[in-house]
Amino acid sequence: STMPKDEKPRVSLVVIGHVDAGKSTTTGHLIYKCGGVDQETIAKYEKEANEVGKPTQKFAWVLDNLKAERERGITIDISLWKFATKQYEFTIIDAPGHRDFIKNTITGTSQADVAMLVVDASHGGFEEGISRGGQTREHALLAFTLGVKQMVVAVNKMDDKSVNYSQSRYEDVKSEVATYLKRVGYKPAKVTFVPISGWEGDNITESSSNMSWYDGPTLLDALDKVSAPKRPADKALRIPIQDVYKIGGIGTVPVGRVETGIMKPGITAQFAPSGITAEVKSCEVHHESLDEVGPGTNVGFNVKNVALKD
């Protein structure tokens, strides 16, 4: 089948920020409220989290379990890594962990349209994240360098005891982050800041009664207001490869997002830098075989006689 014409434009989101800023919880919350994870799955994760004595982690578990499954090679199902706003369908590229961060970010960020920078507003947490050793600066710089020009900043943990939904703490954090983003190359006036609690849900999809002083958009609305990326279908086919799977009985399946051009079965694709060419046998988007896949879509395609290393 071909892609329905009335689909929402797809936007890829990379989630960045310091290791304990609450990226998984915030992203998990968005997926939970607006995406492909059902109540039953959340209940299952909640039970598991309680069993291992980490009840605060239920939304993070949504993401961690998806990640663990992906790392074990169980599934190429990225339909769970999604949520919808009024205008767009967002795909989350990755909320990278500490160690493999640089590698993931260079492969991931380069295909992101928008970065969501999650900042920890708690006393101590913010200072650690923005310090020289913290990842707040490094991630922001990397995103900008790799061409992700649109950014939304989620000022998280507003519910923390040390913050207690304080407007002045939010303003301090916001102004310090804005100063740094400006130094990196972002225009702070074009960056939306939203005070949130990824855990409690304040200002994620609904305005928070705990922060009546804030009259800006929720995180979901802020993401909905980004500009849709332009991706020409009439140009040559380009797909930065994000992952390659070896699937028994099928063969080699590279996965990546179509940036320009049209991917379809029967065409001959060339891989860089090796220069190897191969016929595309089939294309799949979320386990559904399609006759053609246009720009902005994450696709898995099967090629014969190409090794993983190629």
ChimeraX commands (.cxc) that place a marker at each C-alpha (Angstrom):
marker #1 position 0.00,0.00,0.00 radius 0.5
marker #1 position 1.18,3.56,-0.49 radius 0.5
marker #1 position 1.19,6.15,2.24 radius 0.5
marker #1 position -2.16,7.84,2.83 radius 0.5
marker #1 position -2.06,11.44,1.67 radius 0.5
marker #1 position -3.85,12.92,4.67 radius 0.5
marker #1 position -1.22,11.76,7.16 radius 0.5
marker #1 position 0.28,14.27,9.55 radius 0.5
marker #1 position 3.76,15.47,8.61 radius 0.5
marker #1 position 6.39,13.52,10.49 radius 0.5
marker #1 position 8.87,15.30,12.69 radius 0.5
marker #1 position 11.86,13.64,14.35 radius 0.5
marker #1 position 12.69,14.66,17.88 radius 0.5
marker #1 position 15.99,14.04,19.66 radius 0.5
marker #1 position 15.82,14.29,23.45 radius 0.5
marker #1 position 18.97,15.66,25.05 radius 0.5
marker #1 position 20.15,16.85,28.47 radius 0.5
marker #1 position 22.14,15.82,31.53 radius 0.5
marker #1 position 22.01,12.20,32.64 radius 0.5
marker #1 position 19.62,12.75,35.57 radius 0.5
marker #1 position 17.54,15.56,34.11 radius 0.5
marker #1 position 14.52,13.30,33.64 radius 0.5
marker #1 position 14.67,12.69,29.88 radius 0.5
marker #1 position 13.18,9.19,30.06 radius 0.5
marker #1 position 10.43,10.18,32.46 radius 0.5
marker #1 position 9.43,13.25,30.44 radius 0.5
marker #1 position 9.54,11.43,27.12 radius 0.5
marker #1 position 7.79,8.41,28.62 radius 0.5
marker #1 position 5.04,10.71,29.86 radius 0.5
marker #1 position 4.51,12.22,26.38 radius 0.5
marker #1 position 4.36,8.78,24.79 radius 0.5
marker #1 position 2.02,7.59,27.51 radius 0.5
marker #1 position -0.37,10.54,27.11 radius 0.5
marker #1 position -0.29,10.92,23.32 radius 0.5
marker #1 position 1.30,7.86,21.83 radius 0.5
marker #1 position 1.40,4.15,21.38 radius 0.5
marker #1 position 1.75,2.89,24.93 radius 0.5
marker #1 position -1.50,1.69,26.47 radius 0.5
marker #1 position -2.67,1.78,30.06 radius 0.5
marker #1 position -2.13,-1.97,30.41 radius 0.5
marker #1 position 1.55,-1.71,29.50 radius 0.5
marker #1 position 2.03,1.17,31.94 radius 0.5
marker #1 position 0.37,-0.89,34.68 radius 0.5
marker #1 position 2.75,-3.75,33.90 radius 0.5
marker #1 position 5.80,-1.45,34.09 radius 0.5
marker #1 position 4.47,0.10,37.29 radius 0.5
marker #1 position 4.18,-3.33,38.88 radius 0.5
marker #1 position 7.73,-4.23,37.80 radius 0.5
marker #1 position 9.06,-0.89,39.04 radius 0.5
marker #1 position 7.39,-1.45,42.42 radius 0.5
marker #1 position 8.77,-4.99,42.63 radius 0.5
marker #1 position 12.34,-3.77,42.23 radius 0.5
marker #1 position 11.64,-0.92,44.64 radius 0.5
marker #1 position 11.70,1.91,42.11 radius 0.5
marker #1 position 8.10,3.13,42.07 radius 0.5
marker #1 position 9.12,6.60,40.90 radius 0.5
marker #1 position 10.31,5.20,37.64 radius 0.5
marker #1 position 7.09,4.17,35.90 radius 0.5
marker #1 position 7.29,6.58,32.96 radius 0.5
marker #1 position 11.01,6.05,32.58 radius 0.5
marker #1 position 10.30,2.34,32.47 radius 0.5
marker #1 position 8.20,2.85,29.38 radius 0.5
marker #1 position 11.30,4.10,27.64 radius 0.5
marker #1 position 13.81,1.81,29.32 radius 0.5
marker #1 position 11.82,-1.27,28.41 radius 0.5
marker #1 position 11.50,-0.11,24.82 radius 0.5
marker #1 position 15.25,0.46,24.76 radius 0.5
marker #1 position 16.10,-2.88,26.32 radius 0.5
marker #1 position 13.94,-4.67,23.79 radius 0.5
marker #1 position 15.59,-2.77,21.00 radius 0.5
marker #1 position 19.07,-3.54,22.27 radius 0.5
marker #1 position 18.23,-7.23,22.48 radius 0.5
marker #1 position 17.27,-6.97,18.82 radius 0.5
marker #1 position 13.72,-8.11,19.59 radius 0.5
marker #1 position 11.95,-5.61,17.42 radius 0.5
marker #1 position 12.27,-2.87,14.84 radius 0.5
marker #1 position 8.93,-1.61,16.00 radius 0.5
marker #1 position 9.40,2.11,16.36 radius 0.5
marker #1 position 5.67,2.73,16.48 radius 0.5
marker #1 position 5.98,2.93,20.26 radius 0.5
marker #1 position 8.58,5.67,19.99 radius 0.5
marker #1 position 5.90,8.06,18.86 radius 0.5
marker #1 position 3.37,10.58,19.94 radius 0.5
marker #1 position 1.04,12.89,18.07 radius 0.5
marker #1 position 0.32,16.59,18.43 radius 0.5
marker #1 position -2.51,18.42,16.62 radius 0.5
marker #1 position -0.31,19.07,13.59 radius 0.5
marker #1 position 2.44,16.48,13.61 radius 0.5
marker #1 position 3.42,12.94,14.31 radius 0.5
marker #1 position 6.65,12.91,16.30 radius 0.5
marker #1 position 9.15,10.07,16.26 radius 0.5
marker #1 position 11.65,10.04,19.09 radius 0.5
marker #1 position 15.09,9.25,17.77 radius 0.5
marker #1 position 16.76,8.53,21.07 radius 0.5
marker #1 position 17.20,9.84,24.56 radius 0.5
marker #1 position 20.83,8.78,24.67 radius 0.5
marker #1 position 22.43,7.40,27.81 radius 0.5
marker #1 position 25.76,8.46,29.16 radius 0.5
marker #1 position 28.35,6.15,27.64 radius 0.5
marker #1 position 27.23,5.66,24.09 radius 0.5
marker #1 position 26.07,9.24,23.94 radius 0.5
marker #1 position 28.44,10.75,21.40 radius 0.5
marker #1 position 28.12,7.85,18.97 radius 0.5
marker #1 position 24.32,7.80,19.21 radius 0.5
marker #1 position 24.06,11.51,18.98 radius 0.5
marker #1 position 26.14,11.82,15.89 radius 0.5
marker #1 position 24.07,9.18,14.11 radius 0.5
marker #1 position 20.79,10.25,15.73 radius 0.5
marker #1 position 20.91,14.00,15.94 radius 0.5
marker #1 position 21.94,14.41,12.35 radius 0.5
marker #1 position 18.49,13.23,11.37 radius 0.5
marker #1 position 16.52,15.11,14.00 radius 0.5
marker #1 position 14.34,18.09,13.06 radius 0.5
marker #1 position 13.89,19.31,16.60 radius 0.5
marker #1 position 15.79,18.92,19.87 radius 0.5
marker #1 position 14.07,18.81,23.22 radius 0.5
marker #1 position 16.56,19.84,25.90 radius 0.5
marker #1 position 15.49,18.60,29.33 radius 0.5
marker #1 position 16.97,20.62,32.19 radius 0.5
marker #1 position 16.77,19.72,35.87 radius 0.5
marker #1 position 15.56,22.79,37.82 radius 0.5
marker #1 position 16.23,21.31,41.27 radius 0.5
marker #1 position 18.83,22.99,43.48 radius 0.5
marker #1 position 22.10,21.17,42.91 radius 0.5
marker #1 position 20.73,19.23,39.95 radius 0.5
marker #1 position 20.67,22.24,37.66 radius 0.5
marker #1 position 24.11,23.41,38.73 radius 0.5
marker #1 position 25.59,19.96,38.14 radius 0.5
marker #1 position 24.01,19.64,34.71 radius 0.5
marker #1 position 25.14,23.05,33.46 radius 0.5
marker #1 position 28.64,22.82,35.00 radius 0.5
marker #1 position 31.70,22.17,32.86 radius 0.5
marker #1 position 31.46,18.45,33.55 radius 0.5
marker #1 position 27.71,18.30,32.96 radius 0.5
marker #1 position 26.09,17.33,29.69 radius 0.5
marker #1 position 23.63,20.19,29.29 radius 0.5
marker #1 position 26.15,22.35,27.43 radius 0.5
marker #1 position 27.79,19.51,25.52 radius 0.5
marker #1 position 24.47,18.21,24.23 radius 0.5
marker #1 position 23.22,21.66,23.19 radius 0.5
marker #1 position 26.45,22.39,21.36 radius 0.5
marker #1 position 26.39,19.02,19.62 radius 0.5
marker #1 position 22.77,19.46,18.52 radius 0.5
marker #1 position 23.51,22.88,17.05 radius 0.5
marker #1 position 26.71,21.73,15.36 radius 0.5
marker #1 position 24.87,18.82,13.77 radius 0.5
marker #1 position 22.26,21.15,12.32 radius 0.5
marker #1 position 19.28,20.74,14.65 radius 0.5
marker #1 position 18.20,24.36,14.55 radius 0.5
marker #1 position 14.86,24.13,16.38 radius 0.5
marker #1 position 14.82,23.63,20.11 radius 0.5
marker #1 position 12.29,23.37,22.91 radius 0.5
marker #1 position 13.58,23.48,26.50 radius 0.5
marker #1 position 11.70,21.55,29.18 radius 0.5
marker #1 position 12.61,22.95,32.60 radius 0.5
marker #1 position 11.88,19.79,34.56 radius 0.5
marker #1 position 11.45,18.82,38.23 radius 0.5
marker #1 position 9.47,21.97,39.05 radius 0.5
marker #1 position 7.72,19.73,41.63 radius 0.5
marker #1 position 11.02,19.07,43.48 radius 0.5
marker #1 position 10.95,20.11,47.15 radius 0.5
marker #1 position 13.82,22.53,46.53 radius 0.5
marker #1 position 11.87,24.27,43.75 radius 0.5
marker #1 position 8.26,23.94,44.84 radius 0.5
marker #1 position 6.99,25.37,41.55 radius 0.5
marker #1 position 8.84,28.65,42.15 radius 0.5
marker #1 position 8.65,31.24,39.39 radius 0.5
marker #1 position 11.91,32.90,40.41 radius 0.5
marker #1 position 13.81,29.60,40.27 radius 0.5
marker #1 position 12.32,28.96,36.80 radius 0.5
marker #1 position 13.35,32.44,35.60 radius 0.5
marker #1 position 16.91,31.93,36.91 radius 0.5
marker #1 position 17.27,28.57,35.19 radius 0.5
marker #1 position 15.72,29.89,32.00 radius 0.5
marker #1 position 18.00,32.91,31.80 radius 0.5
marker #1 position 21.14,30.86,32.43 radius 0.5
marker #1 position 20.21,28.26,29.80 radius 0.5
marker #1 position 19.21,31.00,27.33 radius 0.5
marker #1 position 22.59,32.70,27.79 radius 0.5
marker #1 position 24.38,29.45,27.05 radius 0.5
marker #1 position 22.19,28.59,24.04 radius 0.5
marker #1 position 22.89,32.02,22.61 radius 0.5
marker #1 position 26.61,31.39,22.96 radius 0.5
marker #1 position 26.20,28.10,21.09 radius 0.5
marker #1 position 24.35,29.77,18.21 radius 0.5
marker #1 position 20.65,29.40,19.01 radius 0.5
marker #1 position 18.44,32.48,19.05 radius 0.5
marker #1 position 16.87,32.43,22.53 radius 0.5
marker #1 position 13.82,34.36,21.29 radius 0.5
marker #1 position 13.04,31.40,19.01 radius 0.5
marker #1 position 13.49,28.78,21.73 radius 0.5
marker #1 position 10.39,27.94,23.77 radius 0.5
marker #1 position 10.93,27.27,27.48 radius 0.5
marker #1 position 8.29,25.30,29.41 radius 0.5
marker #1 position 8.35,24.67,33.19 radius 0.5
marker #1 position 7.24,21.06,33.71 radius 0.5
marker #1 position 7.17,18.07,35.98 radius 0.5
marker #1 position 7.86,14.96,33.90 radius 0.5
marker #1 position 6.88,12.89,36.88 radius 0.5
marker #1 position 3.70,14.66,38.06 radius 0.5
marker #1 position 2.70,15.70,34.54 radius 0.5
marker #1 position 2.53,19.48,35.09 radius 0.5
marker #1 position 2.43,21.36,31.77 radius 0.5
marker #1 position 3.16,18.26,29.73 radius 0.5
marker #1 position -0.17,17.99,27.97 radius 0.5
marker #1 position -2.33,20.12,30.25 radius 0.5
marker #1 position -1.71,23.49,31.89 radius 0.5
marker #1 position -0.66,23.14,35.50 radius 0.5
marker #1 position -2.66,24.66,38.34 radius 0.5
marker #1 position 0.58,24.61,40.37 radius 0.5
marker #1 position 2.10,27.30,38.15 radius 0.5
marker #1 position -0.62,29.86,37.58 radius 0.5
marker #1 position 2.16,32.43,37.03 radius 0.5
marker #1 position 3.07,30.71,33.75 radius 0.5
marker #1 position 0.89,31.56,30.76 radius 0.5
marker #1 position 2.88,29.93,27.96 radius 0.5
marker #1 position 2.23,26.70,26.04 radius 0.5
marker #1 position 2.34,23.18,27.45 radius 0.5
marker #1 position 5.22,21.00,26.28 radius 0.5
marker #1 position 2.92,19.32,23.77 radius 0.5
marker #1 position 1.76,22.68,22.37 radius 0.5
marker #1 position 5.34,23.97,22.18 radius 0.5
marker #1 position 6.29,20.93,20.10 radius 0.5
marker #1 position 3.19,21.42,17.98 radius 0.5
marker #1 position 4.38,24.94,17.09 radius 0.5
marker #1 position 7.69,23.94,15.48 radius 0.5
marker #1 position 8.07,24.45,11.74 radius 0.5
marker #1 position 7.61,21.40,9.56 radius 0.5
marker #1 position 10.82,20.34,7.87 radius 0.5
marker #1 position 10.96,20.58,4.09 radius 0.5
marker #1 position 11.98,17.31,2.52 radius 0.5
marker #1 position 11.96,17.16,-1.26 radius 0.5
marker #1 position 10.62,13.96,-2.81 radius 0.5
marker #1 position 11.88,14.83,-6.28 radius 0.5
marker #1 position 15.58,14.82,-5.33 radius 0.5
marker #1 position 17.94,11.83,-5.33 radius 0.5
marker #1 position 17.26,9.23,-2.64 radius 0.5
marker #1 position 19.22,9.83,0.56 radius 0.5
marker #1 position 18.82,7.77,3.73 radius 0.5
marker #1 position 21.27,8.18,6.62 radius 0.5
marker #1 position 21.46,4.67,8.10 radius 0.5
marker #1 position 20.60,4.58,11.78 radius 0.5
marker #1 position 20.79,0.84,12.48 radius 0.5
marker #1 position 21.35,-2.37,10.58 radius 0.5
marker #1 position 19.64,-5.61,11.54 radius 0.5
marker #1 position 20.42,-9.14,10.45 radius 0.5
marker #1 position 17.12,-10.99,10.39 radius 0.5
marker #1 position 16.98,-14.76,9.96 radius 0.5
marker #1 position 15.31,-15.82,6.71 radius 0.5
marker #1 position 15.21,-12.23,5.46 radius 0.5
marker #1 position 18.79,-11.00,5.47 radius 0.5
marker #1 position 20.24,-7.56,5.99 radius 0.5
marker #1 position 17.80,-4.80,6.94 radius 0.5
marker #1 position 19.20,-1.27,7.18 radius 0.5
marker #1 position 16.95,1.23,8.97 radius 0.5
marker #1 position 16.96,5.00,8.56 radius 0.5
marker #1 position 14.92,8.01,7.64 radius 0.5
marker #1 position 14.28,9.02,4.05 radius 0.5
marker #1 position 15.63,12.58,3.83 radius 0.5
marker #1 position 15.07,13.16,0.13 radius 0.5
marker #1 position 13.73,11.11,-2.76 radius 0.5
marker #1 position 11.54,8.02,-2.78 radius 0.5
marker #1 position 12.46,4.55,-1.53 radius 0.5
marker #1 position 10.72,1.63,-3.23 radius 0.5
marker #1 position 11.27,-2.07,-3.86 radius 0.5
marker #1 position 13.11,-2.92,-7.07 radius 0.5
marker #1 position 15.46,0.06,-7.09 radius 0.5
marker #1 position 19.22,-0.33,-6.85 radius 0.5
marker #1 position 20.65,1.44,-3.82 radius 0.5
marker #1 position 24.26,2.45,-3.33 radius 0.5
marker #1 position 25.85,2.46,0.11 radius 0.5
marker #1 position 28.48,4.98,1.15 radius 0.5
marker #1 position 31.35,4.99,1.83 radius 0.5
marker #1 position 31.84,1.43,0.50 radius 0.5
marker #1 position 30.22,2.13,-2.87 radius 0.5
marker #1 position 28.50,-1.28,-2.79 radius 0.5
marker #1 position 25.22,-1.46,-4.70 radius 0.5
marker #1 position 22.30,-3.81,-4.08 radius 0.5
marker #1 position 18.70,-4.27,-5.09 radius 0.5
marker #1 position 16.07,-3.28,-2.55 radius 0.5
marker #1 position 13.80,-6.30,-2.07 radius 0.5
marker #1 position 11.17,-4.76,0.19 radius 0.5
marker #1 position 10.46,-1.73,2.40 radius 0.5
marker #1 position 8.67,-1.76,5.69 radius 0.5
marker #1 position 7.29,1.02,7.83 radius 0.5
marker #1 position 6.08,-0.20,11.24 radius 0.5
marker #1 position 5.78,-3.81,10.05 radius 0.5
marker #1 position 3.76,-2.84,7.01 radius 0.5
marker #1 position 5.16,-3.42,3.52 radius 0.5
marker #1 position 4.84,-0.35,1.34 radius 0.5
marker #1 position 5.29,0.21,-2.41 radius 0.5
marker #1 position 6.89,3.56,-1.85 radius 0.5
marker #1 position 8.17,5.59,1.05 radius 0.5
marker #1 position 8.66,9.35,0.84 radius 0.5
marker #1 position 10.74,11.86,2.78 radius 0.5
marker #1 position 10.48,12.11,6.55 radius 0.5
marker #1 position 9.63,8.48,7.12 radius 0.5
marker #1 position 11.69,5.94,9.05 radius 0.5
marker #1 position 11.98,2.84,6.89 radius 0.5
marker #1 position 13.52,-0.61,7.15 radius 0.5
marker #1 position 14.51,-2.06,3.79 radius 0.5
marker #1 position 15.77,-5.49,2.90 radius 0.5
marker #1 position 18.83,-5.83,0.64 radius 0.5
marker #1 position 20.33,-9.09,-0.58 radius 0.5
marker #1 position 24.05,-9.97,-0.51 radius 0.5
marker #1 position 25.12,-7.03,1.61 radius 0.5
marker #1 position 26.99,-7.80,4.82 radius 0.5
marker #1 position 26.38,-5.95,8.07 radius 0.5
marker #1 position 29.79,-4.29,7.82 radius 0.5
marker #1 position 29.02,-2.86,4.35 radius 0.5
marker link #1:1,2 radius 0.2
marker link #1:2,3 radius 0.2
marker link #1:3,4 radius 0.2
marker link #1:4,5 radius 0.2
marker link #1:5,6 radius 0.2
marker link #1:6,7 radius 0.2
marker link #1:7,8 radius 0.2
marker link #1:8,9 radius 0.2
marker link #1:9,10 radius 0.2
marker link #1:10,11 radius 0.2
marker link #1:11,12 radius 0.2
marker link #1:12,13 radius 0.2
marker link #1:13,14 radius 0.2
marker link #1:14,15 radius 0.2
marker link #1:15,16 radius 0.2
marker link #1:16,17 radius 0.2
marker link #1:17,18 radius 0.2
marker link #1:18,19 radius 0.2
marker link #1:19,20 radius 0.2
marker link #1:20,21 radius 0.2
marker link #1:21,22 radius 0.2
marker link #1:22,23 radius 0.2
marker link #1:23,24 radius 0.2
marker link #1:24,25 radius 0.2
marker link #1:25,26 radius 0.2
marker link #1:26,27 radius 0.2
marker link #1:27,28 radius 0.2
marker link #1:28,29 radius 0.2
marker link #1:29,30 radius 0.2
marker link #1:30,31 radius 0.2
marker link #1:31,32 radius 0.2
marker link #1:32,33 radius 0.2
marker link #1:33,34 radius 0.2
marker link #1:34,35 radius 0.2
marker link #1:35,36 radius 0.2
marker link #1:36,37 radius 0.2
marker link #1:37,38 radius 0.2
marker link #1:38,39 radius 0.2
marker link #1:39,40 radius 0.2
marker link #1:40,41 radius 0.2
marker link #1:41,42 radius 0.2
marker link #1:42,43 radius 0.2
marker link #1:43,44 radius 0.2
marker link #1:44,45 radius 0.2
marker link #1:45,46 radius 0.2
marker link #1:46,47 radius 0.2
marker link #1:47,48 radius 0.2
marker link #1:48,49 radius 0.2
marker link #1:49,50 radius 0.2
marker link #1:50,51 radius 0.2
marker link #1:51,52 radius 0.2
marker link #1:52,53 radius 0.2
marker link #1:53,54 radius 0.2
marker link #1:54,55 radius 0.2
marker link #1:55,56 radius 0.2
marker link #1:56,57 radius 0.2
marker link #1:57,58 radius 0.2
marker link #1:58,59 radius 0.2
marker link #1:59,60 radius 0.2
marker link #1:60,61 radius 0.2
marker link #1:61,62 radius 0.2
marker link #1:62,63 radius 0.2
marker link #1:63,64 radius 0.2
marker link #1:64,65 radius 0.2
marker link #1:65,66 radius 0.2
marker link #1:66,67 radius 0.2
marker link #1:67,68 radius 0.2
marker link #1:68,69 radius 0.2
marker link #1:69,70 radius 0.2
marker link #1:70,71 radius 0.2
marker link #1:71,72 radius 0.2
marker link #1:72,73 radius 0.2
marker link #1:73,74 radius 0.2
marker link #1:74,75 radius 0.2
marker link #1:75,76 radius 0.2
marker link #1:76,77 radius 0.2
marker link #1:77,78 radius 0.2
marker link #1:78,79 radius 0.2
marker link #1:79,80 radius 0.2
marker link #1:80,81 radius 0.2
marker link #1:81,82 radius 0.2
marker link #1:82,83 radius 0.2
marker link #1:83,84 radius 0.2
marker link #1:84,85 radius 0.2
marker link #1:85,86 radius 0.2
marker link #1:86,87 radius 0.2
marker link #1:87,88 radius 0.2
marker link #1:88,89 radius 0.2
marker link #1:89,90 radius 0.2
marker link #1:90,91 radius 0.2
marker link #1:91,92 radius 0.2
marker link #1:92,93 radius 0.2
marker link #1:93,94 radius 0.2
marker link #1:94,95 radius 0.2
marker link #1:95,96 radius 0.2
marker link #1:96,97 radius 0.2
marker link #1:97,98 radius 0.2
marker link #1:98,99 radius 0.2
marker link #1:99,100 radius 0.2
marker link #1:100,101 radius 0.2
marker link #1:101,102 radius 0.2
marker link #1:102,103 radius 0.2
marker link #1:103,104 radius 0.2
marker link #1:104,105 radius 0.2
marker link #1:105,106 radius 0.2
marker link #1:106,107 radius 0.2
marker link #1:107,108 radius 0.2
marker link #1:108,109 radius 0.2
marker link #1:109,110 radius 0.2
marker link #1:110,111 radius 0.2
marker link #1:111,112 radius 0.2
marker link #1:112,113 radius 0.2
marker link #1:113,114 radius 0.2
marker link #1:114,115 radius 0.2
marker link #1:115,116 radius 0.2
marker link #1:116,117 radius 0.2
marker link #1:117,118 radius 0.2
marker link #1:118,119 radius 0.2
marker link #1:119,120 radius 0.2
marker link #1:120,121 radius 0.2
marker link #1:121,122 radius 0.2
marker link #1:122,123 radius 0.2
marker link #1:123,124 radius 0.2
marker link #1:124,125 radius 0.2
marker link #1:125,126 radius 0.2
marker link #1:126,127 radius 0.2
marker link #1:127,128 radius 0.2
marker link #1:128,129 radius 0.2
marker link #1:129,130 radius 0.2
marker link #1:130,131 radius 0.2
marker link #1:131,132 radius 0.2
marker link #1:132,133 radius 0.2
marker link #1:133,134 radius 0.2
marker link #1:134,135 radius 0.2
marker link #1:135,136 radius 0.2
marker link #1:136,137 radius 0.2
marker link #1:137,138 radius 0.2
marker link #1:138,139 radius 0.2
marker link #1:139,140 radius 0.2
marker link #1:140,141 radius 0.2
marker link #1:141,142 radius 0.2
marker link #1:142,143 radius 0.2
marker link #1:143,144 radius 0.2
marker link #1:144,145 radius 0.2
marker link #1:145,146 radius 0.2
marker link #1:146,147 radius 0.2
marker link #1:147,148 radius 0.2
marker link #1:148,149 radius 0.2
marker link #1:149,150 radius 0.2
marker link #1:150,151 radius 0.2
marker link #1:151,152 radius 0.2
marker link #1:152,153 radius 0.2
marker link #1:153,154 radius 0.2
marker link #1:154,155 radius 0.2
marker link #1:155,156 radius 0.2
marker link #1:156,157 radius 0.2
marker link #1:157,158 radius 0.2
marker link #1:158,159 radius 0.2
marker link #1:159,160 radius 0.2
marker link #1:160,161 radius 0.2
marker link #1:161,162 radius 0.2
marker link #1:162,163 radius 0.2
marker link #1:163,164 radius 0.2
marker link #1:164,165 radius 0.2
marker link #1:165,166 radius 0.2
marker link #1:166,167 radius 0.2
marker link #1:167,168 radius 0.2
marker link #1:168,169 radius 0.2
marker link #1:169,170 radius 0.2
marker link #1:170,171 radius 0.2
marker link #1:171,172 radius 0.2
marker link #1:172,173 radius 0.2
marker link #1:173,174 radius 0.2
marker link #1:174,175 radius 0.2
marker link #1:175,176 radius 0.2
marker link #1:176,177 radius 0.2
marker link #1:177,178 radius 0.2
marker link #1:178,179 radius 0.2
marker link #1:179,180 radius 0.2
marker link #1:180,181 radius 0.2
marker link #1:181,182 radius 0.2
marker link #1:182,183 radius 0.2
marker link #1:183,184 radius 0.2
marker link #1:184,185 radius 0.2
marker link #1:185,186 radius 0.2
marker link #1:186,187 radius 0.2
marker link #1:187,188 radius 0.2
marker link #1:188,189 radius 0.2
marker link #1:189,190 radius 0.2
marker link #1:190,191 radius 0.2
marker link #1:191,192 radius 0.2
marker link #1:192,193 radius 0.2
marker link #1:193,194 radius 0.2
marker link #1:194,195 radius 0.2
marker link #1:195,196 radius 0.2
marker link #1:196,197 radius 0.2
marker link #1:197,198 radius 0.2
marker link #1:198,199 radius 0.2
marker link #1:199,200 radius 0.2
marker link #1:200,201 radius 0.2
marker link #1:201,202 radius 0.2
marker link #1:202,203 radius 0.2
marker link #1:203,204 radius 0.2
marker link #1:204,205 radius 0.2
marker link #1:205,206 radius 0.2
marker link #1:206,207 radius 0.2
marker link #1:207,208 radius 0.2
marker link #1:208,209 radius 0.2
marker link #1:209,210 radius 0.2
marker link #1:210,211 radius 0.2
marker link #1:211,212 radius 0.2
marker link #1:212,213 radius 0.2
marker link #1:213,214 radius 0.2
marker link #1:214,215 radius 0.2
marker link #1:215,216 radius 0.2
marker link #1:216,217 radius 0.2
marker link #1:217,218 radius 0.2
marker link #1:218,219 radius 0.2
marker link #1:219,220 radius 0.2
marker link #1:220,221 radius 0.2
marker link #1:221,222 radius 0.2
marker link #1:222,223 radius 0.2
marker link #1:223,224 radius 0.2
marker link #1:224,225 radius 0.2
marker link #1:225,226 radius 0.2
marker link #1:226,227 radius 0.2
marker link #1:227,228 radius 0.2
marker link #1:228,229 radius 0.2
marker link #1:229,230 radius 0.2
marker link #1:230,231 radius 0.2
marker link #1:231,232 radius 0.2
marker link #1:232,233 radius 0.2
marker link #1:233,234 radius 0.2
marker link #1:234,235 radius 0.2
marker link #1:235,236 radius 0.2
marker link #1:236,237 radius 0.2
marker link #1:237,238 radius 0.2
marker link #1:238,239 radius 0.2
marker link #1:239,240 radius 0.2
marker link #1:240,241 radius 0.2
marker link #1:241,242 radius 0.2
marker link #1:242,243 radius 0.2
marker link #1:243,244 radius 0.2
marker link #1:244,245 radius 0.2
marker link #1:245,246 radius 0.2
marker link #1:246,247 radius 0.2
marker link #1:247,248 radius 0.2
marker link #1:248,249 radius 0.2
marker link #1:249,250 radius 0.2
marker link #1:250,251 radius 0.2
marker link #1:251,252 radius 0.2
marker link #1:252,253 radius 0.2
marker link #1:253,254 radius 0.2
marker link #1:254,255 radius 0.2
marker link #1:255,256 radius 0.2
marker link #1:256,257 radius 0.2
marker link #1:257,258 radius 0.2
marker link #1:258,259 radius 0.2
marker link #1:259,260 radius 0.2
marker link #1:260,261 radius 0.2
marker link #1:261,262 radius 0.2
marker link #1:262,263 radius 0.2
marker link #1:263,264 radius 0.2
marker link #1:264,265 radius 0.2
marker link #1:265,266 radius 0.2
marker link #1:266,267 radius 0.2
marker link #1:267,268 radius 0.2
marker link #1:268,269 radius 0.2
marker link #1:269,270 radius 0.2
marker link #1:270,271 radius 0.2
marker link #1:271,272 radius 0.2
marker link #1:272,273 radius 0.2
marker link #1:273,274 radius 0.2
marker link #1:274,275 radius 0.2
marker link #1:275,276 radius 0.2
marker link #1:276,277 radius 0.2
marker link #1:277,278 radius 0.2
marker link #1:278,279 radius 0.2
marker link #1:279,280 radius 0.2
marker link #1:280,281 radius 0.2
marker link #1:281,282 radius 0.2
marker link #1:282,283 radius 0.2
marker link #1:283,284 radius 0.2
marker link #1:284,285 radius 0.2
marker link #1:285,286 radius 0.2
marker link #1:286,287 radius 0.2
marker link #1:287,288 radius 0.2
marker link #1:288,289 radius 0.2
marker link #1:289,290 radius 0.2
marker link #1:290,291 radius 0.2
marker link #1:291,292 radius 0.2
marker link #1:292,293 radius 0.2
marker link #1:293,294 radius 0.2
marker link #1:294,295 radius 0.2
marker link #1:295,296 radius 0.2
marker link #1:296,297 radius 0.2
marker link #1:297,298 radius 0.2
marker link #1:298,299 radius 0.2
marker link #1:299,300 radius 0.2
marker link #1:300,301 radius 0.2
marker link #1:301,302 radius 0.2
marker link #1:302,303 radius 0.2
marker link #1:303,304 radius 0.2
marker link #1:304,305 radius 0.2
marker link #1:305,306 radius 0.2
marker link #1:306,307 radius 0.2
marker link #1:307,308 radius 0.2
marker link #1:308,309 radius 0.2
marker link #1:309,310 radius 0.2
view
